[in-house]
Amino acid sequence: MSFLWALLGTLVLALAAASTPTPTGHGPRARRQQASVPDLGFYDPHLNDGGYMLTNAYNEQPNDYGEPLNVIISAHSDPAVLVDQETSGGLRNYFQSLGFSTECLGASEGTQQSANLGDGRGYVNQTAVIRWDYGSPSIGTCEETLLGGDHFRYWSQIGMEADSGAYFLAASYESALAEGHNIIKNGYNLGRDWLVGNATQHTFPYPNPLDYAQPTSTSASSAASSTPTLDSNGATGIVISVPNGQFTGTTSANGYTYQTVATYVSGLLANSSVGVNHNDTVSENGEPAQDGLVAVLVVTITNSTRNYDKSKLWDVQIVPSAVKIVGAGNPRNLGRPAPVIDTWDSGEI
């Protein structure tokens, strides 16, 4: 009889395990050793498998035009943040803490784009589009769809050839639906900067003084701010931290508080309009359509009212990022900041 009870208990446990929901998306895997991921928390897409830091917006314009992958969430972020879910402090809850949420009523709007992150999977369709929520995570993105605003597509670097677990975002600021959802003047730089501003409580002036002010060499004078990048086979490139381009701040949503440490780097994107989607209308005052800067974010959960226990989440060793950043805080940038309307020559958004 004891044998039958033991067998029954085993079956119950097996059924319970089979029915336990698993997080959507991806999270740090046991086989992913954080110590092998480069200091900035991602593999350089250029160094592996034909990776590219522009998306493929093939349904919007011909000739393989794309949009810059101008924000990266480092794999050295909190393991909970690297799980693509709204619960347990996951990635989409972090997005909500920045004022962004998922598509209007779950409907997918806009054109699908793809990206090659150099992880062995080739070009992969976007995971989702995340939009400014106008203060309402449940329905506010419907307003963004109509009125325009900040938004981004994102992808995860999880292929077998470069499995960092980092997320790459293509951020931009779009016009209203009635005006074709075109990217506004300087909209790639602004979309990135206002996302970073919300994450760090830093208000960027317009234009951002970091735009186009990036280092041009890795001479001895700039060597201290340069960081080698790696592919999974050990090839190296150089990413350079931009002077005065370092910020930190905290945000919160649904019982979780996040600290975001952000640094602007050059060396991943060209300071150019070549190949950039909508480059003829986005370029402003003769400058390139995008400044070539990428914001790298390291996100940690600093406080939770949900009894968060990271030791039970994933069996990985987290190595702190080598990037140590300080900054100042100001109120978050709300909705459609005035500079856009003041500088865009096609009327109010």
N, C-alpha and C positions, 0 to 999 in steps of 0.2 A: 504494500500500500504506500509506503514511504517513497518507493521508486516512482509510482504513478503521480504522487503529489509533486515530486521533484521535476518529472517530465512536464506536468501541467504548468508549473511555474516557469520553466524554461520557455515553453511556447508562448505564455503571456508576455514575458519580457521581450521575446523576438518580435511579436506582433506590435508591441508598444514602440519598439525601436523603428520598425518599418513605417509606422504611422506618424512618427515625429517629423514635423515640417522642418525643412532645411532652408537656410537663408538663400534668397535669390541672388543672382549675380555671382560674384566670386569674393573670396577672402584670402588672406595669407595661407598658403598651404604648408604642410609639414615639410615637404621637399624643398620649399623655397627658403634658402638660408639668407637672412637679411645681411649677414656679414659680407656676402658676395655681391650685393647690390651696390653700385657706386655711391659715393658720399651724398650726392644730391637725391638719391632714391629713385632712379630710373635708368634704363639703358638708352643710349643715344640711338634713335631710329635710323640715322644716316649710316651707321656703321654695320648694319645687319640687314640682309634680305630686302634690299631696295627700299628701306623705310624712308619716309618723307614727312616733313613738318607742315605740309599743306594737305588739307583734306582733298578728296576728289568730289567736287560738286558737279558731277557729270550731267545731272538733269537740269541744272540751272544755266550753264553756259557751255558751249562746245570747247574742244581743245583742252580738256582736262584742267580747267581752272579750279582752284580750291581756296579754302579759307584757313588762316593760320591757326595752328595748335598753340595757343598763346598762354595757356595756364596748365600747369602740371601739379597734381596732388601726389606728393612724394610717397614712395613705398615705406619711408621711415615714419609715416604717420601712425596714429593709434590703430591697432589691428581691427577694432570695431568699426572705425571710420572707413576702412577699406572693404567693408562688406556692403554690397549694393542693395540696401534695403532701408525702409523708413523706421523700423523698430530697432531697439537695442543700441541706439546711438549711431546707427549706420549712415552710409554716405548720403542718402536722400534726406535724412533728418538734419545732417550737417548743411545740406543745401537750403533747407527751410530756415535754418538759423541765419543764413545770409540774405533771406528775403526771396528765395527762389523755390519753385515747386514744379511738379510734373504737369503734363499737358492738360488743357482745358477739358474737364470731365472725362479724362482718360482717352480722349480722341487724339490721334496722331495728326498734327498739322505740319505743313511745310514739306520740303523736299528731303528725301533720304540722302545722306552723304556717307562716304566711306573713307577710311584712313588705313594706312600701312604703318604700324608702329615698329617695324623691324623685328617682330617677335616670331617670325616664321609662318604666320597665318595669312600673309599677303593683305590685300585690301579687305577690310571688314566693315560692315554697315554700322552706323552709329548705334550706341546702346539706347539712347533716348535724347529728346530735346527737353531742356529745363528752362523755364521762363520766369521772369520777374513776376511776383504774385500780388503786387499792389496791396500788400497787407493782409491778404486772405489766402492761406495755403490751399484751401479747398476749391475756390472758384476764381481766385484772382488772376490766374493765368489766362482765363477767358478774356479778361480785360486787356491783358498784354497782347493777345492775338488780335484784338480789334484796334488798340491804340498804339501798339508798338512798345518797344522797351528793350531792356537788356535780356539776353538769352544765350544759351550755349548748348552745343552738342558734346557728347563725351564718349570716350573709348577706354578700354582697359588693356594694359600691356601684360598679357598672361599667356602668350604662346610659348611653346617649349624652348624656342631658341633664345628668348629674352624675357624670362618670366619674373619681372620685377614686382608686379601687382600695382604699379602706379596707374593713375588715371590721367588721360590727356584730354583737355577741354579746348574747344574752338569757340571762344566768346566773341560776341559782337552786339551792337545796338542797332535794332531794325526800326524802320518807319512803320506807320499804320497799315493795316490791311488794305484800306482804300487806296493807298499809295504804293501798293505792290510789295510790301515787306522788304523793300530795298535796304541795304546797309547805309546808314546816314554818313555824312562827312566825318572822316576820322573814326568811323564806327568800330573798327577792330580794336584800335588802341583804347577807345573809350569803354567798350564792352569789357575788356580785360581790367582796366584800371578801376572801374566802378564795382566790379565783383571783388577785387582785392580791397577796395576801400570799405566795402561792407564787412569783409572778413576781419579787417584790422582797425576799424573805426578811424581810418585816415582819410581825410578829404583831399583829393588831388585837385590842384588848381587846373585851369584850362588855358592853354594846353599844358599837359603834364611836362614839367621840366626834364623828366627822364627821357622823353621821346627824342630819338635821334641823337642822344648824348652818350652813346655807348663807346666803350674802349675799342680801339681798332687794331691792337696788337697784343702780344703776350711778352712784351719786353720786361726787363728787370723791374721797371717801375710798377707794372701791373701784375707781376707774377704772384704776389701775395693774395690777390683776389681771384686768381684763376684756379679752376678745379678740373682735373682730368675726368673725362667721361669714358665709359667702357661699353663694349658689346659683350655678348656672352663668351666670345673667344679671346677677349683680352685686348682687342684693338682700342686705340685711344684717340680721343679728340680733346678739344679744350672748350670749356664753358667759363665765361668771365662774369663775375659779379659786378653789377653796375654800381658805381660810387653813389652813395646816399640812397640806394634803392632797396632799403631794408626796413621792414615794418612788422609789428606784432600787435595782436589785439584779441579780444574774446567776444564770442557770440553764444546764444543759447536758444534752444527750442525743445519743447516737450520733455523737460526735466533733465536735459543734458547741456553742459557748458563746454564749449570748445575754445582752445587757444590755437590761433593760426599764426604761424611764423612764415613770413613771405619774403622772398628775395627775387629781385629782377636780375636776369642773366642774359647775356648775349652769346652768340656762337651757335645757336640751334636754328634760328631763322635768319634769312637775309633781310637786310634793311632795303626792301625793294617792292615794286609793284608787279614784278614779273610773275605771271602765273596766278596772281591773286584775283579771286572772284570780285566782280564789280569794281575793279581797280580804277576805271575811268570816272566813276562818280564818288568813290570813297576818298580819293586823293584830295588833299586840301592844301592850298597855298603852294602848290608845286612840290610838296613833300611826297614821298612814297606812300602807297596805300596802307602800309603798316610799318612800324618802326623796327621790327626785328627782335624786340624784347619778349622774353617769356617769364612769367611769374611762377616761381616754384613755391608751393605751399606745403608746409609740414604741420599737420593738424593733430592735436592731442585732446583727449577728453580730460578735463581738469576737475569736473564735479558732476555728480549725477544723483538725482533723487530716486533713481530706479534700481538701486542696489546693484549697480554695474560691477562685475568682477571680471577684469580682463584676463586673469590667470586661467579662467575656465573657458575662454572663448576659442583660442587657437593655440596649438602647441608649436610656437615659434619663438625665437629669440629676437627681440627688437634691439637694434643697435642705434643709439641716438645719432641724429644727423650731425655732420661736421659743421653745418651752417648755424652759427649763433647770431641771432638777430635781435635788435632792439628797435623800438619805434615809439610813436606817439598816437594818441587816440582822439578822434573827433566823432560827432554823431554820424550815423550811417548816411550814405547818399540815398535819397528817397526818390523812387519812381523815375520820373523823367527830369533829370537835373536841368536847370535853366540854360547852361551853356550850349546844350544841344540845339535848343530852339533859337538861341541867339546867333549860332554860327552856321546853321543849316540853311541853304538858300532856296529851299523849296516850300517854305511855309511851315506852319505849326504841325507837329506830329500828332 
